[in-house]
């Protein structure tokens, strides 16, 4: 994914509220179920880290989420990560990512 595409998605995510919260129990099966459901229905979601304040711990959690869900990390801002995964069914896709940057 190109930089301008991530910038586009980051702009789309600006008004979104976090969909999935990761608390002190970390990445439990219920969290992955919530991630799968949210990504399937919204494609672009925010993940809020409640009890993890250390940057390296959040990075490890985000890496695990990306690896297990097949999503793309758009950005991390403070205690929030923005991730995107395109809907497999073309009829259910909500977001059309631009193919090229507008000049």
C-alpha atoms as a printed R data frame, in Angstrom:
    type eleno elety resid chain resno       x       y      z
1   ATOM     1    CA   UNK     A     1   0.000   0.000  0.000
2   ATOM     2    CA   UNK     A     2   1.355   3.396 -1.003
3   ATOM     3    CA   UNK     A     3   1.822   6.348  1.313
4   ATOM     4    CA   UNK     A     4  -0.990   8.381 -0.285
5   ATOM     5    CA   UNK     A     5  -3.359   5.422  0.169
6   ATOM     6    CA   UNK     A     6  -2.505   5.197  3.876
7   ATOM     7    CA   UNK     A     7  -2.970   8.958  4.145
8   ATOM     8    CA   UNK     A     8  -6.412   8.592  2.536
9   ATOM     9    CA   UNK     A     9  -7.380   5.838  4.997
10  ATOM    10    CA   UNK     A    10  -6.036   7.824  7.940
11  ATOM    11    CA   UNK     A    11  -8.255  10.723  6.866
12  ATOM    12    CA   UNK     A    12 -11.259   8.405  6.611
13  ATOM    13    CA   UNK     A    13 -10.549   7.064 10.096
14  ATOM    14    CA   UNK     A    14 -10.315  10.510 11.703
15  ATOM    15    CA   UNK     A    15 -13.971  10.644 12.742
16  ATOM    16    CA   UNK     A    16 -14.232   6.992 13.773
17  ATOM    17    CA   UNK     A    17 -14.516   5.879 17.373
18  ATOM    18    CA   UNK     A    18 -12.497   2.842 18.505
19  ATOM    19    CA   UNK     A    19 -14.255  -0.405 17.629
20  ATOM    20    CA   UNK     A    20 -12.108  -2.882 19.534
21  ATOM    21    CA   UNK     A    21 -10.532  -2.346 22.953
22  ATOM    22    CA   UNK     A    22  -7.535  -4.320 24.189
23  ATOM    23    CA   UNK     A    23  -7.336  -4.368 27.973
24  ATOM    24    CA   UNK     A    24  -5.218  -6.011 30.634
25  ATOM    25    CA   UNK     A    25  -5.966  -9.556 29.430
26  ATOM    26    CA   UNK     A    26  -4.318  -8.787 26.097
27  ATOM    27    CA   UNK     A    27  -5.092 -10.663 22.916
28  ATOM    28    CA   UNK     A    28  -7.646 -13.262 23.949
29  ATOM    29    CA   UNK     A    29  -9.767 -15.293 21.520
30  ATOM    30    CA   UNK     A    30 -12.695 -12.933 22.150
31  ATOM    31    CA   UNK     A    31 -10.562  -9.995 20.974
32  ATOM    32    CA   UNK     A    32  -9.736 -11.774 17.713
33  ATOM    33    CA   UNK     A    33 -13.417 -12.626 17.227
34  ATOM    34    CA   UNK     A    34 -14.265  -8.934 17.711
35  ATOM    35    CA   UNK     A    35 -11.490  -7.913 15.302
36  ATOM    36    CA   UNK     A    36 -12.702 -10.317 12.611
37  ATOM    37    CA   UNK     A    37 -16.304  -9.140 12.955
38  ATOM    38    CA   UNK     A    38 -15.318  -5.459 12.920
39  ATOM    39    CA   UNK     A    39 -12.991  -5.813  9.924
40  ATOM    40    CA   UNK     A    40 -15.581  -7.803  7.966
41  ATOM    41    CA   UNK     A    41 -18.281  -5.216  8.527
42  ATOM    42    CA   UNK     A    42 -16.317  -1.934  8.560
43  ATOM    43    CA   UNK     A    43 -12.984  -2.669  6.793
44  ATOM    44    CA   UNK     A    44 -11.343   0.327  8.535
45  ATOM    45    CA   UNK     A    45 -11.282   0.266 12.332
46  ATOM    46    CA   UNK     A    46  -9.572   1.788 15.326
47  ATOM    47    CA   UNK     A    47  -8.139  -0.371 18.099
48  ATOM    48    CA   UNK     A    48  -7.725   1.264 21.510
49  ATOM    49    CA   UNK     A    49  -5.106   0.025 23.977
50  ATOM    50    CA   UNK     A    50  -6.432   0.560 27.487
51  ATOM    51    CA   UNK     A    51  -3.856  -0.990 29.823
52  ATOM    52    CA   UNK     A    52  -0.770  -1.017 27.611
53  ATOM    53    CA   UNK     A    53   1.095   2.269 27.744
54  ATOM    54    CA   UNK     A    54   4.593   1.106 26.723
55  ATOM    55    CA   UNK     A    55   5.278   1.744 23.050
56  ATOM    56    CA   UNK     A    56   7.181  -1.501 22.419
57  ATOM    57    CA   UNK     A    57   4.400  -3.600 23.992
58  ATOM    58    CA   UNK     A    58   1.773  -1.883 21.806
59  ATOM    59    CA   UNK     A    59   3.943  -2.470 18.730
60  ATOM    60    CA   UNK     A    60   4.154  -6.200 19.534
61  ATOM    61    CA   UNK     A    61   0.379  -6.394 20.010
62  ATOM    62    CA   UNK     A    62  -0.252  -4.564 16.731
63  ATOM    63    CA   UNK     A    63   2.191  -6.869 14.910
64  ATOM    64    CA   UNK     A    64   0.302  -9.894 16.249
65  ATOM    65    CA   UNK     A    65  -3.070  -8.410 15.217
66  ATOM    66    CA   UNK     A    66  -1.766  -7.694 11.701
67  ATOM    67    CA   UNK     A    67  -0.271 -11.166 11.367
68  ATOM    68    CA   UNK     A    68  -3.372 -13.038 12.589
69  ATOM    69    CA   UNK     A    69  -6.037 -10.953 10.799
70  ATOM    70    CA   UNK     A    70  -4.255 -10.178  7.540
71  ATOM    71    CA   UNK     A    71  -5.035  -6.495  7.998
72  ATOM    72    CA   UNK     A    72  -2.779  -3.578  7.097
73  ATOM    73    CA   UNK     A    73  -1.527  -1.122  9.696
74  ATOM    74    CA   UNK     A    74  -2.506   2.366  8.552
75  ATOM    75    CA   UNK     A    75  -1.146   4.303 11.546
76  ATOM    76    CA   UNK     A    76  -0.663   4.335 15.283
77  ATOM    77    CA   UNK     A    77  -1.507   7.489 17.172
78  ATOM    78    CA   UNK     A    78  -0.959   7.474 20.920
79  ATOM    79    CA   UNK     A    79  -2.833   4.502 22.361
80  ATOM    80    CA   UNK     A    80  -4.820   3.867 19.180
81  ATOM    81    CA   UNK     A    81  -4.018   1.814 16.076
82  ATOM    82    CA   UNK     A    82  -5.836   2.202 12.757
83  ATOM    83    CA   UNK     A    83  -6.050  -0.985 10.691
84  ATOM    84    CA   UNK     A    84  -7.628  -1.800  7.334
85  ATOM    85    CA   UNK     A    85  -8.609  -5.042  5.629
86  ATOM    86    CA   UNK     A    86 -10.492  -5.017  2.351
87  ATOM    87    CA   UNK     A    87 -13.790  -6.906  2.375
88  ATOM    88    CA   UNK     A    88 -13.445 -10.139  0.376
89  ATOM    89    CA   UNK     A    89 -16.900  -9.754 -1.196
90  ATOM    90    CA   UNK     A    90 -16.749  -6.886 -3.743
91  ATOM    91    CA   UNK     A    91 -20.477  -6.179 -3.238
92  ATOM    92    CA   UNK     A    92 -19.944  -5.523  0.485
93  ATOM    93    CA   UNK     A    93 -16.933  -3.218  0.154
94  ATOM    94    CA   UNK     A    94 -17.444   0.171  1.776
95  ATOM    95    CA   UNK     A    95 -14.141   1.862  0.964
96  ATOM    96    CA   UNK     A    96 -12.685   2.519 -2.456
97  ATOM    97    CA   UNK     A    97  -8.992   3.304 -2.101
98  ATOM    98    CA   UNK     A    98  -7.643   5.632 -4.816
99  ATOM    99    CA   UNK     A    99  -5.275   3.981 -7.273
100 ATOM   100    CA   UNK     A   100  -3.133   7.084 -7.734
101 ATOM   101    CA   UNK     A   101  -2.397  10.258 -5.870
102 ATOM   102    CA   UNK     A   102  -4.293  13.342 -6.928
103 ATOM   103    CA   UNK     A   103  -1.933  15.879 -8.455
